[in-house]
Amino acid sequence: MSNVYVYERGAVLGYRENRLIINYSEDDFKSIPIENIENIILFGGIQVSTACMQQMLAKGVHLTWLSKTGSYFGRLESTSFINIDRQRLQFRKSDDEKFSLEISKQFIRGKVTNQRTILMRANKMLKNPELEDIILRMSVYSKKIGEAKTIEELMGMEGFLAKMYYQGVNFMIDKEYSFKQRTKRPPKDPFNAVLSFGYTLLHYEIFTLVVSKGLNPYASFLHSDRHKHPALCSDLMEEWRPMLIDSLAIALLNNNKIKKENFEYNKENGGVYLDKEGCKKFIAEFEKRLRQEVGYVKEVPYKMSFRRIIEYQIMQLIKAIEEDNPNLYSSILIR
């Protein structure tokens, strides 16, 4: 099962004989068996028939609406996955400061370790002394993560390490796409535009899996509660950012798969965004990466796709919550 992305403006989604029908024009359509679909992501002005919505709800297929630049509008989802007992426990553990701090340390350790691995992989070829220094400083400073006494202190450490990491990334990316810092809402340069788009896709990939396991996507441990923000998804995506989005963004730009002409510039807010063609290119490669099978889970004696490993990660979190033991959660680390 996988995601279906629809970004052709004016497309209409319908349903017929257990198949999703995507009508692009009177003579142009696509037909997909419902059993093959886990999530449908719609960009911009896409219409969905009532019959299609009803069938998606009945089959447990989620629909997510995004703007053409990737901003989130909302979701249509079935209530069949709700597990109220699990959510009550999740809320209690989210309010438990000790539990939240310890499991948040796991999230951040995983993120920072994977960031360093991305930099080390690149520097095997680059052999850049400045990048080597950044890797060393990250290694030394990251040892302080275990000493954090509060979530606020932990987030301060994460922010400091993130600045070092992005300084290192700038050595890895083609000079044509060099950037000063991570910017968002809006992204201010092409590299940040690709990152922001990728993080949005990853966020709602995790959202779908979180909901399917009966958790509440808004009750978090690391990130602060914020109106309308699925903060638990932000928690869980931390360790995935470097391996699933950052490395992909760097590869697509360095290999000229996404080109200069694939960006649009908004004069009003100074933002830079992927155009429709750029979005299609990124989505194709992102889906390919999610389906890639790897052996990163020590406890499992066979390879799994990244999509299934994210699901495994969420089940680890559930076990940690239900057994009141944050040490039962361990980050997924790349090699």
SVG drawing of the C-alpha trace seen along z (x, -y; Angstrom):
<svg xmlns="http://www.w3.org/2000/svg" viewBox="-22 -42 63 55">
<polyline fill="none" stroke="black" stroke-width="0.4" points="0.0,0.0 1.2,-3.5 0.2,-7.2 -1.5,-8.7 -0.5,-12.3 -2.8,-14.5 -1.5,-18.0 -3.1,-18.5 -5.3,-21.6 -8.9,-20.9 -8.7,-17.2 -11.8,-15.5 -11.7,-12.4 -14.5,-9.8 -15.3,-6.2 -16.4,-3.3 -16.4,0.4 -13.9,0.4 -11.5,-1.9 -10.4,-5.4 -11.0,-7.3 -8.9,-10.5 -10.4,-12.5 -7.9,-15.0 -10.1,-15.8 -13.0,-14.3 -10.8,-11.8 -7.9,-11.5 -8.3,-9.6 -6.4,-7.2 -8.0,-4.2 -6.4,-2.7 -7.7,0.2 -8.7,-1.1 -6.8,1.8 -3.5,0.4 -4.1,-3.0 -3.2,-4.1 -3.4,-7.9 -4.4,-10.4 -2.6,-13.8 -4.2,-16.6 -2.4,-19.8 -4.4,-23.0 -7.7,-23.0 -8.7,-19.3 -12.4,-18.3 -13.6,-15.1 -17.1,-13.6 -19.3,-12.8 -19.4,-9.1 -15.6,-9.0 -15.3,-10.6 -17.8,-8.1 -15.9,-5.1 -12.6,-6.4 -14.0,-6.8 -15.5,-3.3 -12.1,-1.8 -10.0,-3.8 -8.2,-5.8 -7.2,-9.3 -7.4,-12.4 -5.0,-15.3 -5.4,-18.7 -2.3,-20.9 -1.9,-24.1 0.1,-23.9 3.2,-25.0 2.7,-22.4 0.9,-24.3 -1.6,-22.2 -5.3,-22.8 -6.8,-19.8 -7.7,-16.0 -10.6,-13.7 -10.2,-10.6 -12.3,-7.7 -12.8,-7.4 -12.4,-3.6 -8.8,-3.8 -9.4,-5.7 -8.3,-3.9 -9.5,-5.9 -7.8,-3.8 -4.5,-4.2 -5.0,-8.0 -5.9,-8.5 -2.6,-6.8 -0.8,-8.9 -2.1,-12.1 -1.1,-11.0 2.4,-10.2 2.6,-13.4 2.0,-15.3 4.6,-13.2 7.7,-15.5 10.2,-12.7 8.9,-10.4 8.6,-13.1 12.2,-14.3 13.7,-10.8 11.9,-9.8 12.6,-13.3 16.4,-12.7 16.0,-9.5 14.4,-11.6 17.2,-14.2 20.0,-11.6 18.7,-9.9 18.4,-13.1 21.9,-14.3 23.5,-10.9 21.9,-10.7 22.9,-14.2 26.5,-13.4 26.4,-10.3 25.2,-12.3 28.1,-14.7 30.6,-11.9 29.5,-10.1 29.9,-13.2 33.3,-14.0 34.8,-10.6 34.8,-12.1 35.1,-15.8 37.9,-15.5 37.1,-19.1 38.9,-20.1 36.2,-22.6 33.5,-19.9 35.7,-17.5 35.8,-20.1 32.0,-20.5 31.6,-16.7 34.0,-16.6 32.3,-19.5 28.9,-17.9 30.2,-14.7 31.6,-16.3 28.6,-18.6 26.0,-15.9 27.3,-14.0 25.6,-16.7 22.2,-15.6 21.9,-13.1 22.6,-15.9 19.6,-18.0 17.3,-18.6 14.3,-20.1 12.7,-19.9 13.6,-23.6 17.3,-22.9 17.2,-19.9 15.6,-22.0 18.3,-24.6 21.0,-21.9 19.1,-20.7 19.0,-24.2 22.7,-24.7 23.6,-21.4 21.2,-22.1 23.1,-25.3 26.4,-23.4 24.8,-20.7 23.4,-23.2 26.8,-24.8 28.2,-21.4 25.5,-20.8 26.5,-23.9 29.8,-22.3 28.0,-19.3 25.6,-21.2 26.5,-22.7 27.6,-26.3 24.7,-27.3 22.4,-26.4 24.4,-27.6 22.3,-29.0 23.0,-31.0 20.7,-29.3 17.5,-27.1 14.5,-29.3 10.8,-28.5 7.4,-30.1 8.5,-31.1 11.7,-29.4 14.0,-32.0 16.1,-30.1 15.9,-27.0 17.5,-24.5 15.2,-25.6 12.2,-25.4 13.0,-21.7 13.5,-21.0 10.3,-22.6 8.3,-20.7 9.9,-17.4 9.3,-18.0 5.6,-18.6 5.3,-15.3 7.2,-13.4 5.1,-15.1 1.8,-13.9 3.2,-10.5 3.9,-10.1 0.5,-11.6 -1.3,-8.9 0.6,-6.1 0.2,-7.7 -3.6,-7.9 -3.7,-4.3 -2.2,-3.0 -4.8,-4.8 -2.6,-7.6 -3.5,-11.2 -1.2,-13.2 -1.5,-16.4 -0.3,-15.1 3.5,-15.2 6.5,-14.8 9.2,-17.0 7.5,-19.8 5.1,-22.2 1.4,-22.0 0.4,-24.4 -3.1,-25.1 -3.7,-23.1 -0.2,-21.6 0.2,-17.7 3.2,-18.0 3.6,-14.2 4.4,-13.9 7.1,-16.6 8.5,-14.5 8.7,-11.3 10.0,-12.9 13.1,-14.3 15.4,-11.3 14.0,-10.9 14.8,-14.4 18.5,-13.8 18.1,-10.4 14.8,-10.8 14.7,-14.5 18.0,-16.3 20.1,-13.7 17.4,-13.4 17.2,-17.2 21.0,-17.4 21.1,-14.6 18.3,-16.0 19.9,-19.5 23.5,-18.3 22.5,-15.8 20.5,-18.5 17.2,-16.4 15.6,-19.5 16.8,-22.5 16.9,-26.3 13.8,-26.7 11.8,-24.4 11.5,-27.2 9.0,-30.1 9.8,-33.3 7.1,-35.2 7.9,-39.0 5.3,-39.7 6.8,-37.6 10.2,-36.8 9.5,-33.1 10.9,-30.5 8.8,-27.5 9.0,-24.4 6.8,-24.7 4.5,-21.9 7.2,-20.1 9.6,-20.4 7.0,-19.0 6.3,-16.0 10.1,-15.2 10.5,-15.4 7.4,-13.3 8.5,-10.6 11.9,-10.3 10.4,-10.5 8.0,-7.7 10.9,-5.6 12.9,-6.2 10.0,-5.3 9.7,-2.0 13.5,-1.3 14.2,1.8 17.1,1.5 18.3,3.4 18.5,0.6 16.4,2.3 18.7,4.6 15.8,6.4 14.3,7.5 16.3,10.2 15.2,9.0 15.0,5.8 12.0,3.5 11.0,0.5 11.4,-2.9 7.6,-3.2 7.3,-0.1 10.2,-1.1 8.4,-4.3 5.4,-2.1 7.8,0.0 9.1,-3.2 5.5,-4.2 4.9,-0.7 8.0,-1.1 6.6,-4.4 3.3,-2.7 5.1,0.0 7.1,-2.6 3.9,-4.4 2.0,-1.3 4.8,0.1 5.8,-3.3 9.4,-2.8 11.0,-5.4 14.0,-3.1 11.9,-0.7 12.0,-3.3 15.2,-3.4 16.0,-5.7 16.4,-4.3 20.0,-5.0 21.6,-4.9 25.1,-3.6"/>
</svg>
